[in-house]
Amino acid sequence: MGFSQLLDNFCSITHLEKASEPGGYGLPSEETYNYPSTPKLTNVPCYVFHKGVADSAKVEQGGPNHTIRETIKLILLVDTDIRLNDRIEVNEVTYIAGVPLNLRGHHIEVRAARVADNV
């Protein structure tokens, strides 16, 4: 059984893109960062690791809605193009990637934080 067969989930990865907007009225241009509407990489094999129910997800009470906070560890193949602050969608849940770590040229490990959802 190879390593790629252990990756039982699929994710979509969208890279953060930089654009500059004119400042107008003699002001310098502004750099803005945004995500395009379509992901750059789709059907990327991955493995999602949840530390435990108590550690990975927390519900914060607030008005008028509650917010879910969750951090996961994502395992990817070594040739996957993933960067800091990429948007990752796994099982219809959106995460923002942390610093990707290349572990001895074997695989990539990324900690990702869930984008705030209201319950």
N, C-alpha and C positions, 0 to 999 in steps of 0.2 A: 504494500500500500504506500503510495507516494504522498509527499507533503501536500500537493495540490488537491488530492482527494479528501483531505481533512478539512478543507475550506468549504463549509456547507452552506454559506449564505452568499448573496450577491448584493453589491452596492453600486451606487452611482456617485461619481466624484465631479464636482464643479469647482474650477479654479477661480480664485479671486482675481479680478482684472482691474488694472489701473487705467484711468482716463483723465484727461485734463479738460477743464471747462474754462472758457475765456472769462476773465474777471470783469471786463467792461469798465468804462469810465477811467481808463488808464491804470487800472489795478492789475497786478500780475495774475496769471491764470492759476486756478485751483486744481489740485490733484484730488480726484475722487476714486473711491474703490467700490466696486459692486460685483454681484454675481450675475452672469448671463442667465437667460431663461432656460437654456438647454444645457445639460451636463456634458462635459468633455469626454468622460469615460463612463460607459454603461456596462452593466452585467460583469462587474469586476468581482472575481471570487475572493471571499474574505471569511474570516472567522470572528465572531463577536464574543468577547469574554466579559461576563458580568461577575464582579467579585463576590457578590452576594446580594440578596434582596435588601438587607438593611444598609449595606454600604453603597450600592450603585445608584439607587433612586430615593429621592426625598421629595415629599410634597410640602411646600411652604404655604401656609395659610395666609391669605390676604384678601382684601376687598377689591372688587366684588368677586374675583375668581381666585382659585388656587393655582399655584405654579409648580410644575414638576422640574426638579433638578436631578440630572443623571450624568454619570461619567462612565464610559466604557473603554475597554482596551480592544483595538481592532488589529487583527493580524492579516497581512497582505503578502502577496508574492513579491519577491525582491525587485522585479522589473516594473512595478506599478509606479506611475507618476503621481505622487501625492506630495503636497506642500503644506506648510504652515497656513492656517486659516482657510483651508479648503472646506467646502460644504459637502458633507457625505450624507447620503440618504440610504438607510438600511431598513427594510421592512416598513416603509412609509413613515419612518421617524427620521428627523433631520438632526445632524450633529455638526459641530465645527471642530476641525482637526487641530490637534496640538502639534508639537515638534515630532516629525517622523524619525524613528530610530532604525537604522540599518544594522541588524544583528548578525555580524560576522558573514555578510554576504549571503545569508540563507533566507531571511524573510524580513519584512518591515513591520514594526510595531508602532502604533499610533494611539495615544490617549485622545479621546474625543468627548466633548461636552455637548449635551443635548441643548438644542435651541429651545428657549422658554415656550412652553405650551400652557395654555389655560385649560383647566379641567372643568 
